[in-house]
Amino acid sequence: MRTLCSSTLIGEALVVLFAALVAMQLSDVSSAALWTVSGVAMALCLLLCGMINRPGAVAVGWALQLALVASGFVVPTMFGLGAVFAGLWWCSVHYGRKIDEIKAARTAAAAA
């Protein structure tokens, strides 16, 4: 699960960076506010990469996904991008847990 979620979060951090560059040209929001919010989102994405297996990290990841979808009210493109990454986040969490369960079952079977 850690690998899938981390890959999603790193891709998301890059997309937030590129979206901030586009939003700077298209939006009436001040550059300082835009870079502050984008910087916090990117830092949170990267911070979550190392915390995936800790309690509450998946919930924080979901909150981040919702915040990025909500940022579409400022930059409409983020509605679509946020929805794509929310879907990727769901897949990463769902299938990552299944893969972890399969690995644990194989390890237990091999140890027995």
N, CA, C and O atoms as a printed pandas DataFrame, in Angstrom:
     atom_number atom_name residue_name chain_id  residue_number  x_coord  y_coord  z_coord
0              1         N          MET        A               1    0.832   -1.183    0.000
1              2        CA          MET        A               1    0.000    0.000    0.000
2              3         C          MET        A               1    0.875    1.244    0.000
3              4         O          MET        A               1    0.553    2.245   -0.639
4              5         N          ARG        A               2    1.978    1.167    0.720
5              6        CA          ARG        A               2    2.839    2.338    0.833
6              7         C          ARG        A               2    3.346    2.793   -0.529
7              8         O          ARG        A               2    3.376    3.991   -0.810
8              9         N          THR        A               3    3.743    1.853   -1.372
9             10        CA          THR        A               3    4.270    2.191   -2.690
10            11         C          THR        A               3    3.205    2.829   -3.567
11            12         O          THR        A               3    3.463    3.842   -4.217
12            13         N          LEU        A               4    2.023    2.252   -3.591
13            14        CA          LEU        A               4    0.948    2.803   -4.420
14            15         C          LEU        A               4    0.537    4.201   -3.953
15            16         O          LEU        A               4    0.403    5.115   -4.766
16            17         N          CYS        A               5    0.341    4.362   -2.661
17            18        CA          CYS        A               5   -0.079    5.660   -2.133
18            19         C          CYS        A               5    1.005    6.717   -2.319
19            20         O          CYS        A               5    0.710    7.865   -2.651
20            21         N          SER        A               6    2.254    6.328   -2.104
21            22        CA          SER        A               6    3.346    7.284   -2.277
22            23         C          SER        A               6    3.462    7.738   -3.721
23            24         O          SER        A               6    3.702    8.915   -3.988
24            25         N          SER        A               7    3.292    6.811   -4.652
25            26        CA          SER        A               7    3.341    7.168   -6.075
26            27         C          SER        A               7    2.233    8.156   -6.420
27            28         O          SER        A               7    2.460    9.124   -7.145
28            29         N          THR        A               8    1.055    7.911   -5.906
29            30        CA          THR        A               8   -0.063    8.815   -6.143
30            31         C          THR        A               8    0.220   10.197   -5.565
31            32         O          THR        A               8   -0.043   11.210   -6.214
32            33         N          LEU        A               9    0.752   10.241   -4.350
33            34        CA          LEU        A               9    1.015   11.525   -3.699
34            35         C          LEU        A               9    2.130   12.308   -4.384
35            36         O          LEU        A               9    2.053   13.534   -4.473
36            37         N          ILE        A              10    3.151   11.635   -4.864
37            38        CA          ILE        A              10    4.228   12.338   -5.565
38            39         C          ILE        A              10    3.699   12.908   -6.882
39            40         O          ILE        A              10    4.000   14.050   -7.230
40            41         N          GLY        A              11    2.922   12.126   -7.603
41            42        CA          GLY        A              11    2.304   12.641   -8.823
42            43         C          GLY        A              11    1.385   13.809   -8.545
43            44         O          GLY        A              11    1.320   14.767   -9.315
44            45         N          GLU        A              12    0.682   13.718   -7.443
45            46        CA          GLU        A              12   -0.230   14.796   -7.058
46            47         C          GLU        A              12    0.536   16.078   -6.725
47            48         O          GLU        A              12    0.102   17.171   -7.086
48            49         N          ALA        A              13    1.656   15.950   -6.048
49            50        CA          ALA        A              13    2.473   17.129   -5.723
50            51         C          ALA        A              13    2.954   17.814   -7.002
51            52         O          ALA        A              13    2.960   19.042   -7.086
52            53         N          LEU        A              14    3.351   17.032   -7.983
53            54        CA          LEU        A              14    3.785   17.617   -9.258
54            55         C          LEU        A              14    2.639   18.311   -9.981
55            56         O          LEU        A              14    2.818   19.395  -10.537
56            57         N          VAL        A              15    1.469   17.694   -9.976
57            58        CA          VAL        A              15    0.309   18.298  -10.629
58            59         C          VAL        A              15   -0.097   19.593   -9.923
59            60         O          VAL        A              15   -0.484   20.558  -10.582
60            61         N          VAL        A              16   -0.015   19.622   -8.598
61            62        CA          VAL        A              16   -0.327   20.853   -7.860
62            63         C          VAL        A              16    0.648   21.961   -8.258
63            64         O          VAL        A              16    0.247   23.112   -8.425
64            65         N          LEU        A              17    1.924   21.616   -8.408
65            66        CA          LEU        A              17    2.912   22.601   -8.841
66            67         C          LEU        A              17    2.560   23.161  -10.212
67            68         O          LEU        A              17    2.557   24.376  -10.411
68            69         N          PHE        A              18    2.264   22.271  -11.160
69            70        CA          PHE        A              18    1.926   22.723  -12.506
70            71         C          PHE        A              18    0.612   23.492  -12.531
71            72         O          PHE        A              18    0.481   24.471  -13.265
72            73         N          ALA        A              19   -0.352   23.063  -11.744
73            74        CA          ALA        A              19   -1.629   23.778  -11.676
74            75         C          ALA        A              19   -1.439   25.168  -11.079
75            76         O          ALA        A              19   -2.117   26.113  -11.485
76            77         N          ALA        A              20   -0.530   25.303  -10.124
77            78        CA          ALA        A              20   -0.257   26.616   -9.534
78            79         C          ALA        A              20    0.353   27.555  -10.576
79            80         O          ALA        A              20    0.031   28.743  -10.620
80            81         N          LEU        A              21    1.228   27.011  -11.404
81            82        CA          LEU        A              21    1.816   27.839  -12.462
82            83         C          LEU        A              21    0.759   28.326  -13.444
83            84         O          LEU        A              21    0.792   29.477  -13.879
84            85         N          VAL        A              22   -0.169   27.456  -13.792
85            86        CA          VAL        A              22   -1.255   27.839  -14.700
86            87         C          VAL        A              22   -2.202   28.809  -14.012
87            88         O          VAL        A              22   -2.623   29.799  -14.609
88            89         N          ALA        A              23   -2.536   28.527  -12.758
89            90        CA          ALA        A              23   -3.471   29.382  -12.023
90            91         C          ALA        A              23   -2.923   30.787  -11.839
91            92         O          ALA        A              23   -3.680   31.756  -11.788
92            93         N          MET        A              24   -1.617   30.891  -11.742
93            94        CA          MET        A              24   -1.008   32.208  -11.588
94            95         C          MET        A              24   -1.321   33.088  -12.799
95            96         O          MET        A              24   -1.467   34.303  -12.667
96            97         N          GLN        A              25   -1.422   32.480  -13.961
97            98        CA          GLN        A              25   -1.710   33.223  -15.186
98            99         C          GLN        A              25   -3.206   33.442  -15.409
99           100         O          GLN        A              25   -3.608   34.450  -15.990
100          101         N          LEU        A              26   -4.019   32.509  -14.951
101          102        CA          LEU        A              26   -5.442   32.552  -15.281
102          103         C          LEU        A              26   -6.347   33.068  -14.174
103          104         O          LEU        A              26   -7.483   33.460  -14.441
104          105         N          SER        A              27   -5.869   33.075  -12.940
105          106        CA          SER        A              27   -6.729   33.398  -11.810
106          107         C          SER        A              27   -6.439   34.797  -11.292
107          108         O          SER        A              27   -5.354   35.344  -11.488
108          109         N          ASP        A              28   -7.435   35.358  -10.628
109          110        CA          ASP        A              28   -7.271   36.677  -10.021
110          111         C          ASP        A              28   -6.760   36.600   -8.594
111          112         O          ASP        A              28   -6.647   37.625   -7.922
112          113         N          VAL        A              29   -6.451   35.409   -8.126
113          114        CA          VAL        A              29   -5.957   35.212   -6.768
114          115         C          VAL        A              29   -4.524   35.731   -6.686
115          116         O          VAL        A              29   -3.751   35.596   -7.635
116          117         N          SER        A              30   -4.176   36.327   -5.545
117          118        CA          SER        A              30   -2.821   36.865   -5.399
118          119         C          SER        A              30   -1.784   35.749   -5.457
119          120         O          SER        A              30   -2.041   34.620   -5.039
120          121         N          SER        A              31   -0.619   36.082   -5.978
121          122        CA          SER        A              31    0.456   35.094   -6.118
122          123         C          SER        A              31    0.883   34.544   -4.769
123          124         O          SER        A              31    1.162   33.352   -4.643
124          125         N          ALA        A              32    0.937   35.409   -3.752
125          126        CA          ALA        A              32    1.370   34.965   -2.426
126          127         C          ALA        A              32    0.406   33.925   -1.858
127          128         O          ALA        A              32    0.838   32.903   -1.325
128          129         N          ALA        A              33   -0.890   34.180   -1.968
129          130        CA          ALA        A              33   -1.884   33.232   -1.463
130          131         C          ALA        A              33   -1.840   31.930   -2.261
131          132         O          ALA        A              33   -1.924   30.841   -1.693
132          133         N          LEU        A              34   -1.709   32.049   -3.558
133          134        CA          LEU        A              34   -1.669   30.874   -4.416
134          135         C          LEU        A              34   -0.475   29.985   -4.084
135          136         O          LEU        A              34   -0.629   28.770   -3.963
136          137         N          TRP        A              35    0.705   30.569   -3.936
137          138        CA          TRP        A              35    1.905   29.781   -3.653
138          139         C          TRP        A              35    1.910   29.265   -2.219
139          140         O          TRP        A              35    2.478   28.207   -1.949
140          141         N          THR        A              36    1.296   29.986   -1.309
141          142        CA          THR        A              36    1.202   29.497    0.067
142          143         C          THR        A              36    0.344   28.236    0.129
143          144         O          THR        A              36    0.749   27.229    0.709
144          145         N          VAL        A              37   -0.831   28.296   -0.467
145          146        CA          VAL        A              37   -1.741   27.148   -0.459
146          147         C          VAL        A              37   -1.141   25.988   -1.245
147          148         O          VAL        A              37   -1.192   24.843   -0.796
148          149         N          SER        A              38   -0.580   26.275   -2.403
149          150        CA          SER        A              38    0.034   25.219   -3.212
150          151         C          SER        A              38    1.228   24.599   -2.495
151          152         O          SER        A              38    1.409   23.381   -2.523
152          153         N          GLY        A              39    2.037   25.428   -1.856
153          154        CA          GLY        A              39    3.191   24.919   -1.118
154          155         C          GLY        A              39    2.792   24.021    0.033
155          156         O          GLY        A              39    3.419   22.988    0.271
156          157         N          VAL        A              40    1.744   24.414    0.753
157          158        CA          VAL        A              40    1.255   23.580    1.854
158          159         C          VAL        A              40    0.726   22.249    1.312
159          160         O          VAL        A              40    0.985   21.195    1.893
160          161         N          ALA        A              41   -0.015   22.295    0.200
161          162        CA          ALA        A              41   -0.550   21.058   -0.389
162          163         C          ALA        A              41    0.584   20.149   -0.858
163          164         O          ALA        A              41    0.544   18.940   -0.628
164          165         N          MET        A              42    1.588   20.718   -1.510
165          166        CA          MET        A              42    2.710   19.902   -1.983
166          167         C          MET        A              42    3.493   19.315   -0.810
167          168         O          MET        A              42    3.874   18.144   -0.835
168          169         N          ALA        A              43    3.731   20.134    0.217
169          170        CA          ALA        A              43    4.462   19.640    1.391
170          171         C          ALA        A              43    3.677   18.532    2.093
171          172         O          ALA        A              43    4.261   17.546    2.543
172          173         N          LEU        A              44    2.366   18.688    2.186
173          174        CA          LEU        A              44    1.535   17.660    2.809
174          175         C          LEU        A              44    1.566   16.364    1.999
175          176         O          LEU        A              44    1.612   15.276    2.573
176          177         N          CYS        A              45    1.542   16.474    0.678
177          178        CA          CYS        A              45    1.654   15.278   -0.168
178          179         C          CYS        A              45    2.955   14.541    0.115
179          180         O          CYS        A              45    2.961   13.324    0.297
180          181         N          LEU        A              46    4.050   15.281    0.150
181          182        CA          LEU        A              46    5.354   14.645    0.361
182          183         C          LEU        A              46    5.499   14.120    1.785
183          184         O          LEU        A              46    6.112   13.074    1.999
184          185         N          LEU        A              47    4.947   14.827    2.748
185          186        CA          LEU        A              47    5.002   14.379    4.135
186          187         C          LEU        A              47    4.197   13.092    4.329
187          188         O          LEU        A              47    4.617   12.191    5.055
188          189         N          LEU        A              48    3.057   13.017    3.683
189          190        CA          LEU        A              48    2.216   11.822    3.792
190          191         C          LEU        A              48    2.877   10.585    3.188
191          192         O          LEU        A              48    2.584    9.462    3.596
192          193         N          CYS        A              49    3.764   10.788    2.222
193          194        CA          CYS        A              49    4.468    9.639    1.619
194          195         C          CYS        A              49    5.182    8.813    2.683
195          196         O          CYS        A              49    5.177    7.584    2.620
196          197         N          GLY        A              50    5.783    9.466    3.642
197          198        CA          GLY        A              50    6.509    8.752    4.680
198          199         C          GLY        A              50    5.653    8.287    5.838
199          200         O          GLY        A              50    6.124    7.567    6.718
200          201         N          MET        A              51    4.395    8.695    5.839
201          202        CA          MET        A              51    3.535    8.378    6.978
202          203         C          MET        A              51    2.375    7.451    6.619
203          204         O          MET        A              51    1.440    7.313    7.407
204          205         N          ILE        A              52    2.413    6.822    5.465
205          206        CA          ILE        A              52    1.280    6.035    4.978
206          207         C          ILE        A              52    0.861    4.934    5.943
207          208         O          ILE        A              52   -0.334    4.699    6.120
208          209         N          ASN        A              53    1.804    4.262    6.563
209          210        CA          ASN        A              53    1.459    3.135    7.439
210          211         C          ASN        A              53    1.101    3.560    8.857
211          212         O          ASN        A              53    0.824    2.705    9.698
212          213         N          ARG        A              54    1.100    4.826    9.136
213          214        CA          ARG        A              54    0.748    5.296   10.477
214          215         C          ARG        A              54   -0.761    5.505   10.586
215          216         O          ARG        A              54   -1.435    5.768    9.590
216          217         N          PRO        A              55   -1.282    5.386   11.812
217          218        CA          PRO        A              55   -2.727    5.596   11.997
218          219         C          PRO        A              55   -3.134    7.024   11.622
219          220         O          PRO        A              55   -2.465    7.991   11.988
220          221         N          GLY        A              56   -4.206    7.133   10.910
221          222        CA          GLY        A              56   -4.740    8.435   10.546
222          223         C          GLY        A              56   -4.191    9.004    9.244
223          224         O          GLY        A              56   -4.721    9.997    8.746
224          225         N          ALA        A              57   -3.152    8.411    8.682
225          226        CA          ALA        A              57   -2.551    8.955    7.461
226          227         C          ALA        A              57   -3.508    8.854    6.271
227          228         O          ALA        A              57   -3.564    9.760    5.441
228          229         N          VAL        A              58   -4.248    7.769    6.190
229          230        CA          VAL        A              58   -5.191    7.608    5.082
230          231         C          VAL        A              58   -6.308    8.646    5.198
231          232         O          VAL        A              58   -6.748    9.195    4.188
232          233         N          ALA        A              59   -6.763    8.912    6.401
233          234        CA          ALA        A              59   -7.804    9.932    6.609
234          235         C          ALA        A              59   -7.291   11.316    6.224
235          236         O          ALA        A              59   -8.022   12.099    5.616
236          237         N          VAL        A              60   -6.049   11.624    6.569
237          238        CA          VAL        A              60   -5.452   12.908    6.178
238          239         C          VAL        A              60   -5.333   12.965    4.659
239          240         O          VAL        A              60   -5.539   14.017    4.055
240          241         N          GLY        A              61   -5.001   11.833    4.043
241          242        CA          GLY        A              61   -4.945   11.772    2.586
242          243         C          GLY        A              61   -6.292   12.061    1.951
243          244         O          GLY        A              61   -6.371   12.758    0.939
244          245         N          TRP        A              62   -7.362   11.522    2.548
245          246        CA          TRP        A              62   -8.708   11.815    2.036
246          247         C          TRP        A              62   -9.051   13.293    2.198
247          248         O          TRP        A              62   -9.656   13.895    1.311
248          249         N          ALA        A              63   -8.665   13.873    3.330
249          250        CA          ALA        A              63   -8.917   15.304    3.545
250          251         C          ALA        A              63   -8.175   16.139    2.502
251          252         O          ALA        A              63   -8.700   17.132    1.998
252          253         N          LEU        A              64   -6.956   15.724    2.187
253          254        CA          LEU        A              64   -6.188   16.417    1.158
254          255         C          LEU        A              64   -6.882   16.317   -0.194
255          256         O          LEU        A              64   -6.944   17.298   -0.936
256          257         N          GLN        A              65   -7.405   15.134   -0.518
257          258        CA          GLN        A              65   -8.103   14.962   -1.796
258          259         C          GLN        A              65   -9.326   15.878   -1.871
259          260         O          GLN        A              65   -9.570   16.511   -2.897
260          261         N          LEU        A              66  -10.083   15.943   -0.790
261          262        CA          LEU        A              66  -11.270   16.815   -0.773
262          263         C          LEU        A              66  -10.892   18.282   -0.897
263          264         O          LEU        A              66  -11.577   19.054   -1.567
264          265         N          ALA        A              67   -9.789   18.662   -0.242
265          266        CA          ALA        A              67   -9.332   20.055   -0.330
266          267         C          ALA        A              67   -8.920   20.403   -1.754
267          268         O          ALA        A              67   -9.185   21.507   -2.230
268          269         N          LEU        A              68   -8.276   19.464   -2.427
269          270        CA          LEU        A              68   -7.861   19.745   -3.797
270          271         C          LEU        A              68   -9.053   19.822   -4.749
271          272         O          LEU        A              68   -9.052   20.630   -5.677
272          273         N          VAL        A              69  -10.055   18.999   -4.529
273          274        CA          VAL        A              69  -11.275   19.112   -5.337
274          275         C          VAL        A              69  -11.940   20.457   -5.059
275          276         O          VAL        A              69  -12.403   21.126   -5.983
276          277         N          ALA        A              70  -11.987   20.849   -3.797
277          278        CA          ALA        A              70  -12.603   22.135   -3.429
278          279         C          ALA        A              70  -11.826   23.323   -3.994
279          280         O          ALA        A              70  -12.400   24.393   -4.197
280          281         N          SER        A              71  -10.530   23.149   -4.249
281          282        CA          SER        A              71   -9.758   24.251   -4.826
282          283         C          SER        A              71  -10.221   24.564   -6.240
283          284         O          SER        A              71   -9.799   25.560   -6.828
284          285         N          GLY        A              72  -11.077   23.728   -6.782
285          286        CA          GLY        A              72  -11.666   24.003   -8.085
286          287         C          GLY        A              72  -12.551   25.239   -8.088
287          288         O          GLY        A              72  -12.843   25.779   -9.155
288          289         N          PHE        A              73  -12.984   25.699   -6.922
289          290        CA          PHE        A              73  -13.756   26.937   -6.867
290          291         C          PHE        A              73  -12.891   28.140   -7.219
291          292         O          PHE        A              73  -13.403   29.175   -7.645
292          293         N          VAL        A              74  -11.576   28.005   -7.040
293          294        CA          VAL        A              74  -10.648   29.078   -7.397
294          295         C          VAL        A              74  -10.076   28.839   -8.795
295          296         O          VAL        A              74  -10.030   29.746   -9.626
296          297         N          VAL        A              75   -9.644   27.611   -9.034
297          298        CA          VAL        A              75   -9.101   27.222  -10.341
298          299         C          VAL        A              75   -9.950   26.064  -10.845
299          300         O          VAL        A              75   -9.747   24.926  -10.421
300          301         N          PRO        A              76  -10.899   26.328  -11.744
301          302        CA          PRO        A              76  -11.864   25.303  -12.159
302          303         C          PRO        A              76  -11.241   23.992  -12.649
303          304         O          PRO        A              76  -11.863   22.938  -12.522
304          305         N          THR        A              77  -10.053   24.037  -13.195
305          306        CA          THR        A              77   -9.401   22.817  -13.669
306          307         C          THR        A              77   -9.187   21.825  -12.532
307          308         O          THR        A              77   -9.152   20.616  -12.764
308          309         N          MET        A              78   -9.044   22.322  -11.315
309          310        CA          MET        A              78   -8.777   21.445  -10.175
310          311         C          MET        A              78   -9.964   20.567   -9.818
311          312         O          MET        A              78   -9.793   19.564   -9.125
312          313         N          PHE        A              79  -11.171   20.917  -10.273
313          314        CA          PHE        A              79  -12.307   20.010  -10.067
314          315         C          PHE        A              79  -11.998   18.669  -10.738
315          316         O          PHE        A              79  -12.132   17.608  -10.127
316          317         N          GLY        A              80  -11.589   18.738  -11.984
317          318        CA          GLY        A              80  -11.282   17.521  -12.727
318          319         C          GLY        A              80  -10.035   16.830  -12.218
319          320         O          GLY        A              80  -10.037   15.618  -12.000
320          321         N          LEU        A              81   -8.965   17.593  -12.026
321          322        CA          LEU        A              81   -7.713   17.002  -11.551
322          323         C          LEU        A              81   -7.879   16.423  -10.148
323          324         O          LEU        A              81   -7.365   15.346   -9.846
324          325         N          GLY        A              82   -8.596   17.143   -9.301
325          326        CA          GLY        A              82   -8.836   16.651   -7.941
326          327         C          GLY        A              82   -9.636   15.363   -7.946
327          328         O          GLY        A              82   -9.364   14.452   -7.165
328          329         N          ALA        A              83  -10.624   15.288   -8.829
329          330        CA          ALA        A              83  -11.428   14.066   -8.926
330          331         C          ALA        A              83  -10.587   12.893   -9.419
331          332         O          ALA        A              83  -10.740   11.772   -8.935
332          333         N          VAL        A              84   -9.703   13.148  -10.377
333          334        CA          VAL        A              84   -8.825   12.087  -10.878
334          335         C          VAL        A              84   -7.930   11.579   -9.757
335          336         O          VAL        A              84   -7.781   10.370   -9.583
336          337         N          PHE        A              85   -7.332   12.491   -8.995
337          338        CA          PHE        A              85   -6.436   12.057   -7.928
338          339         C          PHE        A              85   -7.193   11.441   -6.753
339          340         O          PHE        A              85   -6.656   10.577   -6.060
340          341         N          ALA        A              86   -8.421   11.871   -6.522
341          342        CA          ALA        A              86   -9.224   11.205   -5.486
342          343         C          ALA        A              86   -9.495    9.754   -5.900
343          344         O          ALA        A              86   -9.453    8.848   -5.068
344          345         N          GLY        A              87   -9.771    9.542   -7.175
345          346        CA          GLY        A              87   -9.957    8.180   -7.671
346          347         C          GLY        A              87   -8.675    7.365   -7.574
347          348         O          GLY        A              87   -8.710    6.196   -7.191
348          349         N          LEU        A              88   -7.550    7.972   -7.917
349          350        CA          LEU        A              88   -6.277    7.277   -7.782
350          351         C          LEU        A              88   -5.972    6.961   -6.319
351          352         O          LEU        A              88   -5.426    5.903   -6.007
352          353         N          TRP        A              89   -6.327    7.882   -5.428
353          354        CA          TRP        A              89   -6.108    7.661   -3.997
354          355         C          TRP        A              89   -6.936    6.471   -3.522
355          356         O          TRP        A              89   -6.442    5.614   -2.790
356          357         N          TRP        A              90   -8.209    6.426   -3.949
357          358        CA          TRP        A              90   -9.058    5.311   -3.565
358          359         C          TRP        A              90   -8.467    3.993   -4.056
359          360         O          TRP        A              90   -8.385    3.022   -3.303
360          361         N          CYS        A              91   -8.056    3.966   -5.324
361          362        CA          CYS        A              91   -7.454    2.736   -5.876
362          363         C          CYS        A              91   -6.197    2.351   -5.116
363          364         O          CYS        A              91   -5.992    1.175   -4.817
364          365         N          SER        A              92   -5.358    3.318   -4.802
365          366        CA          SER        A              92   -4.113    3.039   -4.090
366          367         C          SER        A              92   -4.389    2.444   -2.716
367          368         O          SER        A              92   -3.750    1.468   -2.322
368          369         N          VAL        A              93   -5.327    3.020   -1.993
369          370        CA          VAL        A              93   -5.656    2.521   -0.658
370          371         C          VAL        A              93   -6.324    1.147   -0.745
371          372         O          VAL        A              93   -5.939    0.216   -0.038
372          373         N          HIS        A              94   -7.315    1.031   -1.610
373          374        CA          HIS        A              94   -8.081   -0.215   -1.723
374          375         C          HIS        A              94   -7.198   -1.377   -2.177
375          376         O          HIS        A              94   -7.125   -2.407   -1.507
376          377         N          TYR        A              95   -6.542   -1.209   -3.297
377          378        CA          TYR        A              95   -5.736   -2.305   -3.839
378          379         C          TYR        A              95   -4.439   -2.503   -3.061
379          380         O          TYR        A              95   -3.924   -3.618   -2.988
380          381         N          GLY        A              96   -3.911   -1.438   -2.485
381          382        CA          GLY        A              96   -2.725   -1.576   -1.642
382          383         C          GLY        A              96   -2.997   -2.443   -0.429
383          384         O          GLY        A              96   -2.164   -3.267   -0.051
384          385         N          ARG        A              97   -4.153   -2.262    0.179
385          386        CA          ARG        A              97   -4.524   -3.101    1.325
386          387         C          ARG        A              97   -4.700   -4.563    0.909
387          388         O          ARG        A              97   -4.293   -5.476    1.628
388          389         N          LYS        A              98   -5.310   -4.771   -0.258
389          390        CA          LYS        A              98   -5.484   -6.149   -0.745
390          391         C          LYS        A              98   -4.134   -6.809   -0.999
391          392         O          LYS        A              98   -3.936   -7.970   -0.639
392          393         N          ILE        A              99   -3.211   -6.087   -1.611
393          394        CA          ILE        A              99   -1.887   -6.635   -1.880
394          395         C          ILE        A              99   -1.162   -6.940   -0.572
395          396         O          ILE        A              99   -0.514   -7.979   -0.444
396          397         N          ASP        A             100   -1.275   -6.034    0.398
397          398        CA          ASP        A             100   -0.650   -6.276    1.704
398          399         C          ASP        A             100   -1.225   -7.518    2.379
399          400         O          ASP        A             100   -0.486   -8.276    3.007
400          401         N          GLU        A             101   -2.544   -7.737    2.256
401          402        CA          GLU        A             101   -3.171   -8.928    2.832
402          403         C          GLU        A             101   -2.667  -10.202    2.150
403          404         O          GLU        A             101   -2.416  -11.207    2.814
404          405         N          ILE        A             102   -2.522  -10.158    0.838
405          406        CA          ILE        A             102   -2.025  -11.323    0.102
406          407         C          ILE        A             102   -0.589  -11.632    0.504
407          408         O          ILE        A             102   -0.229  -12.792    0.704
408          409         N          LYS        A             103    0.225  -10.594    0.622
409          410        CA          LYS        A             103    1.626  -10.806    1.042
410          411         C          LYS        A             103    1.701  -11.390    2.450
411          412         O          LYS        A             103    2.507  -12.281    2.717
412          413         N          ALA        A             104    0.867  -10.889    3.338
413          414        CA          ALA        A             104    0.859  -11.398    4.717
414          415         C          ALA        A             104    0.421  -12.865    4.743
415          416         O          ALA        A             104    0.979  -13.667    5.491
416          417         N          ALA        A             105   -0.570  -13.210    3.934
417          418        CA          ALA        A             105   -1.042  -14.604    3.880
418          419         C          ALA        A             105    0.054  -15.520    3.321
419          420         O          ALA        A             105    0.245  -16.632    3.813
420          421         N          ARG        A             106    0.763  -15.059    2.310
421          422        CA          ARG        A             106    1.856  -15.865    1.742
422          423         C          ARG        A             106    2.987  -16.044    2.748
423          424         O          ARG        A             106    3.559  -17.128    2.861
424          425         N          THR        A             107    3.304  -14.983    3.473
425          426        CA          THR        A             107    4.364  -15.063    4.480
426          427         C          THR        A             107    3.967  -16.037    5.582
427          428         O          THR        A             107    4.783  -16.843    6.028
428          429         N          ALA        A             108    2.719  -15.961    6.017
429          430        CA          ALA        A             108    2.233  -16.874    7.068
430          431         C          ALA        A             108    2.241  -18.313    6.582
431          432         O          ALA        A             108    2.575  -19.225    7.338
432          433         N          ALA        A             109    1.872  -18.522    5.316
433          434        CA          ALA        A             109    1.853  -19.878    4.766
434          435         C          ALA        A             109    3.264  -20.428    4.622
435          436         O          ALA        A             109    3.491  -21.617    4.843
436          437         N          ALA        A             110    4.197  -19.586    4.258
437          438        CA          ALA        A             110    5.575  -20.019    4.096
438          439         C          ALA        A             110    6.220  -20.317    5.453
439          440         O          ALA        A             110    7.075  -21.196    5.553
440          441         N          ALA        A             111    5.816  -19.593    6.484
441          442        CA          ALA        A             111    6.367  -19.796    7.823
442          443         C          ALA        A             111    5.811  -21.062    8.474
443          444         O          ALA        A             111    6.445  -21.635    9.360
444          445         N          ALA        A             112    4.644  -21.493    8.043
445          446        CA          ALA        A             112    4.001  -22.665    8.657
446          447         C          ALA        A             112    4.533  -23.972    8.154
447          448         O          ALA        A             112    4.079  -25.031    8.587
